[in-house]
Amino acid sequence: EDAADHLHVQGAHFSSDEDIDAAVQTMAKTGYRVFVGIFYTADYEKVMEAAYRYGIAGPGYVWILTDGFGPDYFNDKSFPADSPIAIASQGIGVIMAHGGRLTEAGDTGYDRIVDSWTKQTADTVDYMNCVGHPKMNSLNTSIYYQAESNFFQDKDLIPPKLVFFYDSIITFGLAACDVLAEAGEDATSDHIYGGDKLIDAF
């Protein structure tokens, strides 16, 4: 039997308590007992209290929360005994992505990228922000992402979000290697990594 026949993906945008209630109610109608939740800590109690109301949280149910949640949330957290949120929190698990395979040196490619990432300087931020180039187009809207001065040292990115940057960095690096291989004798060209070629290789 195909496991995909028992998999349901439900996306919802939370802008109000009513949105959360409607999303959880839809989940309850599936009849499933295992749920993977991708949401942030700010919504945890509202989501899980709604899950309790609809009878899909607590003993007999499993909720697996992902990187957007953060495992440190429960470190100093306590709920009143037998309260809906305490009961709903039984059977909770948190998983986090991690990048890179362990090397003989005891680190991973991900560890090395994190180290290099955090050592980036103001010059890198300026380059990323295209300093010296127009920041607005003819419609007077921003055409570049503008990073804060501490972008590469932002603790909110390291981890868990940087693990996803790792995938992008490695993929773009491999794409650049493909472009370089195709260029052959023209490998020194200033245009070798220009837009279309690199995106196509990516």
Contacts in CASP RR format, 6 or more apart in sequence:
PFRMAT RR
TARGET T0000
AUTHOR 0000-0000-0000
METHOD contacts of the structure
MODEL  1
EDAADHLHVQGAHFSSDEDIDAAVQTMAKTGYRVFVGIFYTADYEKVMEA
AYRYGIAGPGYVWILTDGFGPDYFNDKSFPADSPIAIASQGIGVIMAHGG
RLTEAGDTGYDRIVDSWTKQTADTVDYMNCVGHPKMNSLNTSIYYQAESN
FFQDKDLIPPKLVFFYDSIITFGLAACDVLAEAGEDATSDHIYGGDKLID
AF
6 32 0 8 1.000
8 30 0 8 1.000
8 32 0 8 1.000
10 23 0 8 1.000
10 26 0 8 1.000
10 27 0 8 1.000
11 23 0 8 1.000
12 19 0 8 1.000
12 20 0 8 1.000
12 22 0 8 1.000
12 23 0 8 1.000
12 26 0 8 1.000
13 19 0 8 1.000
14 20 0 8 1.000
14 23 0 8 1.000
14 39 0 8 1.000
14 43 0 8 1.000
17 46 0 8 1.000
20 43 0 8 1.000
20 46 0 8 1.000
20 47 0 8 1.000
20 50 0 8 1.000
21 50 0 8 1.000
24 47 0 8 1.000
24 50 0 8 1.000
24 51 0 8 1.000
24 53 0 8 1.000
24 54 0 8 1.000
24 56 0 8 1.000
25 50 0 8 1.000
25 54 0 8 1.000
27 35 0 8 1.000
27 51 0 8 1.000
27 54 0 8 1.000
27 56 0 8 1.000
28 51 0 8 1.000
28 54 0 8 1.000
28 55 0 8 1.000
28 56 0 8 1.000
31 56 0 8 1.000
32 56 0 8 1.000
33 56 0 8 1.000
33 60 0 8 1.000
33 61 0 8 1.000
33 62 0 8 1.000
34 61 0 8 1.000
34 62 0 8 1.000
34 64 0 8 1.000
35 51 0 8 1.000
35 56 0 8 1.000
35 61 0 8 1.000
35 62 0 8 1.000
35 63 0 8 1.000
35 64 0 8 1.000
36 63 0 8 1.000
36 64 0 8 1.000
36 65 0 8 1.000
36 66 0 8 1.000
37 47 0 8 1.000
37 63 0 8 1.000
37 64 0 8 1.000
37 65 0 8 1.000
37 66 0 8 1.000
37 69 0 8 1.000
38 65 0 8 1.000
38 66 0 8 1.000
38 68 0 8 1.000
39 47 0 8 1.000
39 65 0 8 1.000
39 68 0 8 1.000
39 69 0 8 1.000
40 68 0 8 1.000
40 69 0 8 1.000
41 68 0 8 1.000
41 69 0 8 1.000
41 70 0 8 1.000
41 73 0 8 1.000
44 69 0 8 1.000
44 73 0 8 1.000
45 85 0 8 1.000
48 57 0 8 1.000
48 63 0 8 1.000
48 84 0 8 1.000
48 85 0 8 1.000
48 88 0 8 1.000
48 89 0 8 1.000
49 84 0 8 1.000
49 85 0 8 1.000
49 88 0 8 1.000
51 57 0 8 1.000
51 61 0 8 1.000
51 63 0 8 1.000
51 88 0 8 1.000
52 58 0 8 1.000
52 84 0 8 1.000
52 85 0 8 1.000
52 87 0 8 1.000
52 88 0 8 1.000
53 84 0 8 1.000
55 61 0 8 1.000
57 63 0 8 1.000
57 87 0 8 1.000
57 88 0 8 1.000
57 89 0 8 1.000
58 87 0 8 1.000
58 88 0 8 1.000
58 89 0 8 1.000
58 90 0 8 1.000
58 91 0 8 1.000
59 87 0 8 1.000
59 90 0 8 1.000
59 91 0 8 1.000
60 91 0 8 1.000
61 91 0 8 1.000
62 91 0 8 1.000
62 93 0 8 1.000
63 91 0 8 1.000
63 92 0 8 1.000
63 93 0 8 1.000
64 93 0 8 1.000
64 94 0 8 1.000
64 95 0 8 1.000
65 92 0 8 1.000
65 93 0 8 1.000
65 94 0 8 1.000
65 95 0 8 1.000
66 94 0 8 1.000
66 95 0 8 1.000
66 96 0 8 1.000
67 95 0 8 1.000
67 96 0 8 1.000
67 97 0 8 1.000
67 160 0 8 1.000
67 161 0 8 1.000
67 163 0 8 1.000
68 160 0 8 1.000
69 94 0 8 1.000
70 94 0 8 1.000
70 96 0 8 1.000
70 160 0 8 1.000
71 94 0 8 1.000
71 96 0 8 1.000
73 94 0 8 1.000
74 92 0 8 1.000
74 94 0 8 1.000
79 85 0 8 1.000
79 86 0 8 1.000
79 89 0 8 1.000
80 86 0 8 1.000
96 159 0 8 1.000
96 160 0 8 1.000
96 163 0 8 1.000
97 160 0 8 1.000
97 163 0 8 1.000
97 164 0 8 1.000
98 108 0 8 1.000
98 110 0 8 1.000
98 159 0 8 1.000
98 163 0 8 1.000
99 108 0 8 1.000
99 109 0 8 1.000
99 110 0 8 1.000
99 163 0 8 1.000
99 166 0 8 1.000
99 167 0 8 1.000
100 108 0 8 1.000
100 109 0 8 1.000
100 110 0 8 1.000
100 111 0 8 1.000
100 166 0 8 1.000
101 108 0 8 1.000
101 109 0 8 1.000
102 108 0 8 1.000
103 109 0 8 1.000
109 166 0 8 1.000
110 163 0 8 1.000
110 166 0 8 1.000
113 162 0 8 1.000
113 165 0 8 1.000
113 166 0 8 1.000
113 169 0 8 1.000
114 158 0 8 1.000
114 159 0 8 1.000
114 162 0 8 1.000
117 152 0 8 1.000
117 158 0 8 1.000
117 162 0 8 1.000
117 165 0 8 1.000
118 152 0 8 1.000
118 153 0 8 1.000
118 158 0 8 1.000
119 152 0 8 1.000
120 152 0 8 1.000
122 149 0 8 1.000
124 152 0 8 1.000
125 147 0 8 1.000
125 148 0 8 1.000
125 149 0 8 1.000
125 151 0 8 1.000
125 152 0 8 1.000
128 145 0 8 1.000
128 147 0 8 1.000
128 151 0 8 1.000
129 144 0 8 1.000
129 145 0 8 1.000
129 146 0 8 1.000
129 147 0 8 1.000
130 144 0 8 1.000
133 144 0 8 1.000
134 143 0 8 1.000
135 142 0 8 1.000
135 143 0 8 1.000
135 144 0 8 1.000
135 146 0 8 1.000
136 142 0 8 1.000
136 143 0 8 1.000
137 143 0 8 1.000
148 154 0 8 1.000
151 157 0 8 1.000
157 165 0 8 1.000
171 202 0 8 1.000
172 198 0 8 1.000
172 202 0 8 1.000
175 198 0 8 1.000
175 201 0 8 1.000
175 202 0 8 1.000
176 193 0 8 1.000
176 198 0 8 1.000
176 201 0 8 1.000
178 201 0 8 1.000
179 192 0 8 1.000
179 193 0 8 1.000
179 197 0 8 1.000
179 198 0 8 1.000
179 201 0 8 1.000
180 187 0 8 1.000
180 192 0 8 1.000
182 197 0 8 1.000
182 201 0 8 1.000
183 189 0 8 1.000
183 192 0 8 1.000
186 192 0 8 1.000
END
